[in-house]
């Protein structure tokens, strides 16, 4: 049976928290870019060509950027992007998110600290990655998972396991060739990965919270917010389809 990425992620989160704090929802309206700007993820300079195949969608469509000699469903996690997690880096990332999410609302800091520090967001996203054979301690795999789940939020659609494997493999294959990974230390890669895990988990949590409450207007607004954010990064998810060979234009 096919798992819905967001729904699978939210099961544990809803068991650990009765509701998403309002300031966690507000975070996506203003502070999300600063989370990236203050992270070492910016040093990787992820570009459109790292994530998207410019060919057309469809199983028989021409896809000029696809290497037909590569089985994208079986691309290994690149050792160059692996890291050894330490609790010190996790604490650093958690504290940064708590600061950003409670900015201007000092009375909410304790609530946000409890929401972030219990580790449910990060751990649930890591289990979700592992369920699809994505390596949670490899930055390339985390980047791939990040864009796959944001695509689901923007489109409110369910990728198939084959689409997840192929898209993950395509992105990881491209990222493995980036020389910037060699300049990053293990703590820097962990910090970047945990920043993306937190952003992805927060997006999924908000997305499923709107759906659970039947707030269609709120959901549409949130989808637009996430779509606008990735568009400003140069990666517009709205016109993309997800295929066994990766993201392609419809």
LOTI-844189 format. One line per field, with one value per residue (C-alpha): residue number from 1; residue in one letter; x, y, z. Coordinates in pm, 1 decimal. Layout:
BEGIN
seq c(NUM; ...);
type c(A; ...);
u c(X; ...);
v c(Y; ...);
w c(Z; ...);
END
This chain:
BEGIN
seq c(1; 2; 3; 4; 5; 6; 7; 8; 9; 10; 11; 12; 13; 14; 15; 16; 17; 18; 19; 20; 21; 22; 23; 24; 25; 26; 27; 28; 29; 30; 31; 32; 33; 34; 35; 36; 37; 38; 39; 40; 41; 42; 43; 44; 45; 46; 47; 48; 49; 50; 51; 52; 53; 54; 55; 56; 57; 58; 59; 60; 61; 62; 63; 64; 65; 66; 67; 68; 69; 70; 71; 72; 73; 74; 75; 76; 77; 78; 79; 80; 81; 82; 83; 84; 85; 86; 87; 88; 89; 90; 91; 92; 93; 94; 95; 96; 97; 98; 99; 100; 101; 102; 103; 104; 105; 106; 107; 108; 109; 110; 111; 112; 113; 114; 115; 116; 117; 118; 119; 120; 121; 122; 123; 124; 125; 126; 127; 128; 129; 130; 131; 132; 133; 134; 135; 136; 137; 138; 139; 140; 141; 142; 143; 144; 145; 146; 147; 148; 149; 150; 151; 152; 153; 154; 155; 156; 157; 158; 159; 160; 161; 162; 163; 164; 165; 166; 167; 168; 169; 170; 171; 172; 173; 174; 175; 176; 177; 178; 179; 180; 181; 182; 183; 184; 185; 186; 187; 188; 189; 190; 191; 192; 193; 194; 195; 196; 197; 198; 199; 200; 201; 202; 203; 204; 205; 206; 207; 208; 209; 210; 211; 212; 213; 214; 215; 216; 217; 218; 219; 220; 221; 222; 223; 224; 225; 226; 227; 228; 229; 230; 231; 232; 233; 234; 235; 236; 237; 238; 239; 240; 241; 242; 243; 244; 245; 246; 247; 248; 249; 250);
type c(X; X; X; X; X; X; X; X; X; X; X; X; X; X; X; X; X; X; X; X; X; X; X; X; X; X; X; X; X; X; X; X; X; X; X; X; X; X; X; X; X; X; X; X; X; X; X; X; X; X; X; X; X; X; X; X; X; X; X; X; X; X; X; X; X; X; X; X; X; X; X; X; X; X; X; X; X; X; X; X; X; X; X; X; X; X; X; X; X; X; X; X; X; X; X; X; X; X; X; X; X; X; X; X; X; X; X; X; X; X; X; X; X; X; X; X; X; X; X; X; X; X; X; X; X; X; X; X; X; X; X; X; X; X; X; X; X; X; X; X; X; X; X; X; X; X; X; X; X; X; X; X; X; X; X; X; X; X; X; X; X; X; X; X; X; X; X; X; X; X; X; X; X; X; X; X; X; X; X; X; X; X; X; X; X; X; X; X; X; X; X; X; X; X; X; X; X; X; X; X; X; X; X; X; X; X; X; X; X; X; X; X; X; X; X; X; X; X; X; X; X; X; X; X; X; X; X; X; X; X; X; X; X; X; X; X; X; X; X; X; X; X; X; X; X; X; X; X; X; X);
u c(0.0; 137.1; 219.8; 145.4; 464.2; 300.2; 37.8; 301.4; 507.4; 222.7; 111.9; 390.6; 383.4; 15.1; 74.6; 337.1; 166.8; -205.3; -176.2; 74.2; 169.9; 45.1; 395.2; 509.0; 254.1; 350.9; 715.8; 662.5; 529.6; 842.9; 1140.4; 1192.5; 1448.2; 1655.2; 1675.0; 1849.0; 2061.8; 2210.0; 2276.3; 2577.7; 2333.7; 2378.9; 2743.3; 2631.3; 2472.7; 2195.8; 2072.4; 1774.3; 1976.4; 2064.4; 1696.6; 1499.5; 1520.4; 1426.9; 1268.9; 894.3; 703.2; 577.3; 729.5; 818.7; 895.7; 1239.5; 1446.1; 1778.4; 1940.2; 1879.5; 2178.7; 2025.2; 2317.9; 2215.9; 1951.7; 1823.1; 1627.0; 1954.7; 2190.1; 2392.7; 2419.8; 2744.0; 3004.9; 3117.7; 2784.3; 2776.4; 2816.9; 2838.1; 2565.7; 2651.1; 2411.1; 2595.7; 2498.4; 2138.7; 2119.9; 2263.6; 2000.1; 1717.2; 1813.1; 1826.9; 1476.7; 1340.6; 1486.1; 1344.0; 1001.6; 952.3; 1094.5; 865.6; 672.1; 893.7; 601.4; 589.9; 953.5; 888.3; 609.8; 834.8; 1125.1; 903.3; 776.6; 1129.7; 1347.5; 1149.3; 1301.5; 975.0; 999.4; 1350.4; 1312.6; 985.5; 1134.5; 1437.4; 1211.3; 1015.6; 1339.1; 1449.2; 1113.5; 1193.2; 1559.5; 1690.5; 1994.0; 1904.2; 2272.2; 2364.9; 2311.8; 2242.2; 1961.6; 1820.0; 1815.1; 1630.9; 1374.8; 1328.2; 1225.1; 1009.4; 800.4; 771.5; 648.6; 378.9; 275.0; 254.8; 63.0; -133.8; -55.5; 86.1; 412.2; 444.4; 733.6; 893.3; 865.6; 1019.7; 1310.3; 1372.4; 1351.2; 1571.3; 1827.1; 1825.1; 1884.6; 2149.3; 2327.4; 2352.2; 2451.0; 2726.6; 2926.7; 2922.1; 3274.4; 3134.2; 3072.8; 3449.5; 3484.4; 3220.4; 3307.7; 3089.9; 2934.4; 2856.9; 2686.2; 2490.1; 2383.5; 2265.6; 2083.1; 1909.7; 1803.0; 1637.2; 1485.8; 1331.2; 1196.7; 1055.1; 896.5; 742.6; 601.4; 448.7; 311.8; 143.4; 14.9; -149.4; -281.2; -471.9; -605.5; -708.3; -904.9; -1065.1; -929.9; -918.2; -853.6; -568.7; -426.0; -433.9; -258.7; 6.0; 66.2; 113.7; 358.7; 570.5; 554.2; 660.6; 948.3; 1095.1; 1037.0; 1247.6; 1522.3; 1508.4; 1331.3; 966.1; 784.5; 439.9; 481.3; 664.4; 554.7; 728.9; 831.2; 1040.4; 1325.8; 1285.6; 1116.9; 1025.1; 813.0; 456.5);
v c(0.0; 340.8; 573.3; 940.1; 1119.8; 1395.5; 1173.3; 922.1; 1198.7; 1354.2; 1039.2; 1054.3; 1432.5; 1445.2; 1182.4; 1401.2; 1739.8; 1812.2; 2110.6; 2303.9; 2625.7; 2934.3; 3080.1; 2763.8; 2842.2; 3210.5; 3111.0; 3031.9; 3378.6; 3564.8; 3380.9; 3085.0; 3252.9; 3368.3; 3004.5; 2925.2; 3238.9; 3157.8; 2794.0; 2638.7; 2499.7; 2829.9; 2741.0; 2450.5; 2690.7; 2448.4; 2541.2; 2458.2; 2209.7; 2016.6; 1946.1; 1969.1; 1795.5; 2052.1; 1788.8; 1731.2; 1489.9; 1150.4; 803.2; 838.4; 1211.0; 1334.8; 1414.2; 1554.9; 1583.5; 1219.5; 986.5; 668.5; 468.6; 554.3; 360.6; 650.4; 417.4; 260.0; 556.6; 512.3; 780.9; 971.4; 927.1; 1286.1; 1409.7; 1185.2; 1317.3; 1188.5; 1352.0; 1505.6; 1637.6; 1969.9; 2052.0; 1942.8; 2179.6; 2461.7; 2412.2; 2373.4; 2694.0; 2887.4; 2773.5; 2847.1; 3198.9; 3262.6; 3115.9; 3306.0; 3634.8; 3918.4; 3677.3; 3620.8; 3473.6; 3189.1; 3086.7; 2810.0; 2667.9; 2666.5; 2516.7; 2227.6; 2184.1; 2177.7; 2025.1; 1702.5; 1594.4; 1464.0; 1679.2; 1570.2; 1206.6; 1159.4; 1302.7; 1073.7; 769.1; 882.0; 902.6; 558.9; 409.7; 509.8; 400.3; 755.7; 800.0; 1044.4; 1118.3; 1209.6; 1570.3; 1482.6; 1246.8; 1508.2; 1769.3; 1524.8; 1442.3; 1813.0; 1893.3; 1582.6; 1664.5; 2031.4; 1920.7; 1714.0; 2010.7; 2244.3; 1995.7; 1806.8; 1489.9; 1151.8; 1043.1; 671.2; 478.8; 455.8; 833.3; 892.0; 656.0; 795.7; 1159.8; 1102.2; 922.9; 1194.3; 1472.2; 1275.7; 1185.6; 1555.1; 1668.5; 1406.8; 1597.8; 1927.9; 2013.7; 2224.1; 1909.8; 1860.6; 2199.6; 2119.9; 1962.5; 1692.8; 1944.0; 2182.2; 1905.8; 1802.1; 2161.3; 2202.0; 1867.9; 1934.7; 2279.4; 2122.9; 1843.4; 2100.6; 2311.7; 2003.6; 1865.1; 2203.0; 2225.9; 1878.5; 1949.0; 2270.4; 2109.7; 1816.4; 2041.4; 2251.0; 1934.5; 1776.1; 2087.7; 2110.5; 2463.3; 2477.1; 2849.1; 2822.1; 2524.5; 2709.1; 3006.5; 2783.7; 2602.1; 2939.4; 3045.5; 2732.0; 2764.6; 3129.6; 3046.2; 2778.1; 3002.6; 3274.8; 3014.0; 2963.9; 2626.9; 2667.6; 2348.3; 2455.9; 2370.1; 2043.4; 1682.4; 1406.9; 1101.1; 786.0; 994.0; 1295.9; 1635.4; 1750.8; 2027.9; 1923.1);
w c(0.0; -96.8; 191.6; 169.1; 267.8; 468.5; 628.7; 735.0; 889.9; 1082.1; 1265.8; 1522.7; 1543.2; 1630.6; 1895.8; 2060.0; 2025.5; 2034.4; 1801.3; 1597.7; 1780.7; 1599.3; 1581.4; 1402.3; 1131.6; 1123.3; 1077.4; 709.4; 641.8; 741.5; 889.9; 660.0; 433.0; 728.8; 839.5; 511.7; 502.8; 844.2; 752.0; 583.2; 323.7; 138.7; 64.9; -155.8; -405.0; -503.8; -850.1; -1065.9; -1271.1; -952.8; -889.0; -1214.8; -1552.1; -1816.0; -2043.1; -2069.2; -1845.7; -1952.3; -1966.1; -2335.5; -2344.7; -2447.8; -2137.9; -2261.6; -1919.8; -1820.9; -1840.9; -1982.9; -1843.7; -1486.9; -1293.9; -1085.1; -857.6; -742.7; -712.6; -390.0; -126.6; -198.6; 78.8; 19.5; 161.0; 469.5; 823.8; 1181.1; 1392.3; 1728.5; 1994.4; 2002.8; 1644.1; 1706.0; 2003.5; 1791.5; 1519.6; 1771.0; 1950.8; 1625.1; 1528.9; 1875.7; 1855.6; 1508.2; 1578.9; 1903.4; 1773.7; 1876.5; 2098.6; 2404.5; 2594.4; 2341.8; 2379.3; 2633.1; 2416.2; 2111.9; 2307.7; 2412.8; 2055.8; 1908.1; 2180.5; 2218.9; 1887.3; 1738.2; 1425.6; 1332.4; 1438.3; 1252.5; 934.7; 971.3; 1010.2; 706.3; 506.0; 622.9; 518.8; 161.0; 186.0; 201.1; 426.2; 706.8; 777.1; 422.1; 316.1; -49.4; 54.2; 291.3; 13.2; -214.3; 55.5; 124.1; -232.4; -269.5; 36.2; -60.2; -403.9; -230.6; -17.6; -318.0; -534.6; -267.0; -459.4; -368.4; -535.9; -601.9; -445.8; -792.6; -837.2; -495.9; -567.3; -914.3; -809.2; -507.6; -727.5; -991.0; -737.9; -545.3; -871.6; -960.0; -611.1; -578.1; -839.2; -651.0; -529.5; -245.2; -38.8; -4.2; 162.1; 426.0; 758.8; 913.3; 1159.7; 872.7; 675.4; 983.2; 1049.0; 689.8; 696.3; 1027.4; 908.8; 602.7; 812.1; 1043.3; 756.6; 583.5; 899.3; 982.8; 630.5; 658.6; 1004.8; 896.2; 575.9; 752.4; 1030.0; 774.1; 609.3; 937.7; 1034.5; 691.4; 645.8; 266.0; 252.1; 500.2; 311.8; -20.4; 137.6; 291.6; -37.4; -206.4; 65.3; 20.1; -358.2; -348.0; -115.2; -344.9; -647.8; -486.7; -451.8; -828.0; -804.8; -902.3; -801.7; -924.1; -1295.9; -1228.1; -1247.1; -1053.7; -1256.8; -1223.8; -1371.3; -1143.9; -1161.1; -1512.7; -1658.2; -1731.3);
END
